[in-house]
Amino acid sequence: MSAQGSSSASGPPRPRKGNASHGANPLRRTSDRFESWFRRVLMLLLVLGLPVAALSAGLTAYESSMRTVQAQAAERHEVTARVTSNMPGDDRVSKQPAQIRWTERNGIVRTGGTLVEPGTPKGATMRVWVDRDGTITGAPMNAVSAMGNGWFVGGMTALCVVAGFYTARAAMRLALDRKRYAQWDVEWDLVEPLWSERFRQ
């Protein structure tokens, strides 16, 4: 006999359109659909928002730091100073305050105080940074520090975005679970008397 025309020859019957082929699940609650939709939205925001937020924050911090670099480079300059006080040559590890003197570019002689290594002899020379007013200050920020600041701020922003994603997801799940438990309590109050009545018979 020929197998033509037999339903078994063509494999299992295909589901008809309009029925279960659309993935409709009668047991799926409205809260389940909302949770699935909310997760997709959060994932989309995470994928799109994470790089944008991290890059924007990092570039903003870098540009701000570079402005600081330029401002400090214009306001500060390095001079050669001489130690004018005797330092005790003991075994102390930390630096000690000492008086120094230097001559500015315009010929003005200035004095000030800074920290030097223990045992530094009087008359020793050292390089220090001063501002326009002749006040001893720290070295200006450089471009490497500005770049590191940008990377740090960008990384912290990325961590905050990820933490916000998981916080929002956990808060959504907690709220939906509370709603589900409340619905289950209501439904059980309706069903439980019917089941109890059946066992009494």
C-alpha positions as CSV (number, residue, x, y, z in Angstrom):
1,M,0.0,0.0,0.0
2,S,1.1,3.5,-0.7
3,A,1.7,5.9,2.2
4,Q,0.4,8.8,0.2
5,G,-2.5,10.6,1.8
6,S,-1.8,9.1,5.2
7,S,-1.7,11.5,8.1
8,S,1.1,9.5,9.8
9,A,3.4,9.9,6.8
10,S,3.7,13.7,7.1
11,G,4.6,13.7,10.8
12,P,2.7,15.0,13.8
13,P,-0.1,17.4,13.2
14,R,0.8,21.1,13.3
15,P,-0.9,23.4,15.7
16,R,-3.5,25.6,14.2
17,K,-3.1,29.3,14.1
18,G,-5.0,31.2,16.7
19,N,-4.6,28.5,19.4
20,A,-1.7,27.6,21.6
21,S,0.8,28.4,18.9
22,H,0.9,32.0,20.1
23,G,2.3,31.0,23.4
24,A,-0.7,31.9,25.4
25,N,-0.6,30.4,28.9
26,P,-3.9,30.3,30.8
27,L,-1.9,29.9,34.1
28,R,0.1,33.1,33.5
29,R,-1.1,35.9,35.7
30,T,-1.1,39.6,34.9
31,S,1.7,40.1,37.4
32,D,3.8,37.5,35.6
33,R,3.3,39.4,32.3
34,F,4.2,42.7,34.0
35,E,7.3,41.2,35.6
36,S,8.5,39.9,32.3
37,W,7.9,43.2,30.6
38,F,9.5,45.1,33.4
39,R,12.6,42.9,33.3
40,R,13.0,43.6,29.5
41,V,12.7,47.3,30.1
42,L,15.3,47.2,32.8
43,M,17.7,45.1,30.7
44,L,17.3,47.5,27.8
45,L,18.0,50.5,30.1
46,L,21.0,48.6,31.5
47,V,22.5,47.8,28.1
48,L,21.9,51.3,26.7
49,G,22.3,53.4,29.8
50,L,25.4,51.8,31.3
51,P,27.9,52.8,28.7
52,V,26.3,56.2,28.1
53,A,26.3,57.1,31.8
54,A,29.8,55.8,32.5
55,L,31.3,57.5,29.4
56,S,29.5,60.8,30.1
57,A,30.5,60.9,33.8
58,G,34.1,59.8,33.0
59,L,34.5,62.4,30.2
60,T,33.0,65.2,32.4
61,A,35.4,64.3,35.3
62,Y,38.3,64.2,32.9
63,E,37.5,67.5,31.3
64,S,37.0,69.1,34.8
65,S,40.4,67.7,36.0
66,M,42.1,68.9,32.8
67,R,40.9,72.4,33.5
68,T,42.3,72.1,37.0
69,V,45.6,70.9,35.5
70,Q,45.8,73.9,33.2
71,A,44.9,76.3,36.0
72,Q,47.5,74.9,38.4
73,A,50.1,74.8,35.7
74,A,49.6,78.5,35.0
75,E,49.6,79.5,38.7
76,R,52.4,77.3,40.1
77,H,56.1,77.1,39.2
78,E,59.1,75.2,40.6
79,V,62.1,77.0,42.2
80,T,65.4,76.0,43.8
81,A,65.5,76.7,47.5
82,R,68.2,76.4,50.1
83,V,67.7,75.1,53.6
84,T,68.5,77.8,56.2
85,S,68.1,75.9,59.4
86,N,70.0,73.0,60.9
87,M,68.1,69.7,61.0
88,P,68.8,67.1,63.8
89,G,70.4,64.0,62.4
90,D,68.4,61.4,64.4
91,D,66.7,58.2,63.4
92,R,63.3,59.7,62.8
93,V,61.6,58.4,59.8
94,S,59.1,61.2,59.2
95,K,60.1,64.5,57.6
96,Q,60.7,67.5,59.8
97,P,59.8,71.2,59.2
98,A,62.6,73.4,58.1
99,Q,63.1,77.0,56.9
100,I,64.1,77.6,53.3
101,R,65.0,80.6,51.1
102,W,64.7,81.0,47.4
103,T,64.9,83.8,44.8
104,E,62.0,84.4,42.4
105,R,62.4,85.0,38.7
106,N,62.0,88.8,39.3
107,G,64.9,88.8,41.8
108,I,62.7,88.9,45.0
109,V,64.1,86.8,47.8
110,R,61.5,84.8,49.7
111,T,61.5,82.5,52.7
112,G,59.2,79.9,53.9
113,G,58.8,76.6,55.6
114,T,58.6,73.1,54.3
115,L,59.2,69.5,55.3
116,V,62.6,68.0,54.7
117,E,64.3,64.6,55.4
118,P,65.9,64.3,58.9
119,G,69.6,65.1,58.8
120,T,69.4,67.5,55.8
121,P,72.4,69.8,56.2
122,K,72.1,73.6,56.3
123,G,72.6,75.0,52.8
124,A,71.3,72.0,51.0
125,T,69.3,72.7,47.9
126,M,65.9,71.4,47.0
127,R,63.1,71.9,44.5
128,V,59.8,73.3,45.7
129,W,56.6,74.5,44.1
130,V,55.3,78.0,44.8
131,D,52.3,79.9,43.5
132,R,52.2,83.4,42.1
133,D,52.1,84.9,45.6
134,G,55.3,83.1,46.6
135,T,53.5,80.6,48.9
136,I,54.9,77.1,49.0
137,T,52.3,74.7,47.6
138,G,52.1,71.2,46.2
139,A,53.0,70.0,42.7
140,P,50.2,70.7,40.2
141,M,48.0,68.0,39.0
142,N,49.1,66.3,35.7
143,A,47.3,64.8,32.8
144,V,47.9,61.2,34.1
145,S,46.0,62.1,37.3
146,A,43.2,63.7,35.3
147,M,42.8,60.6,33.2
148,G,42.9,58.4,36.3
149,N,40.2,60.6,37.8
150,G,38.1,60.2,34.7
151,W,38.4,56.4,34.7
152,F,37.6,56.2,38.4
153,V,34.4,58.4,38.1
154,G,33.3,56.4,35.0
155,G,33.8,53.1,36.8
156,M,32.0,54.2,39.9
157,T,29.1,55.4,37.7
158,A,28.9,52.0,36.0
159,L,28.8,50.3,39.4
160,C,26.0,52.7,40.5
161,V,24.0,51.9,37.4
162,V,24.4,48.2,37.9
163,A,23.4,48.5,41.6
164,G,20.4,50.6,40.6
165,F,19.4,47.9,38.1
166,Y,19.4,45.1,40.7
167,T,17.8,47.3,43.3
168,A,14.9,48.1,41.0
169,R,14.6,44.5,40.0
170,A,14.5,43.3,43.6
171,A,12.0,46.0,44.6
172,M,9.7,45.1,41.7
173,R,9.9,41.4,42.6
174,L,9.2,42.1,46.3
175,A,6.1,44.3,45.5
176,L,4.8,41.6,43.1
177,D,5.3,38.8,45.5
178,R,3.4,40.7,48.2
179,K,0.6,41.2,45.8
180,R,0.6,37.5,44.8
181,Y,0.5,36.4,48.4
182,A,-2.4,38.7,49.1
183,Q,-4.3,37.2,46.1
184,W,-3.5,33.7,47.2
185,D,-4.9,34.5,50.6
186,V,-8.1,35.8,49.1
187,E,-8.5,32.8,46.7
188,W,-7.8,30.3,49.5
189,D,-10.4,31.9,51.7
190,L,-12.9,31.2,48.9
191,V,-11.7,27.7,48.1
192,E,-10.9,26.3,51.5
193,P,-14.5,26.0,52.7
194,L,-15.4,24.0,49.6
195,W,-12.6,21.6,50.2
196,S,-13.4,21.2,53.9
197,E,-17.0,20.5,53.0
198,R,-16.0,17.7,50.7
199,F,-13.9,15.9,53.4
200,R,-16.7,16.2,55.9
201,Q,-19.1,14.1,53.7
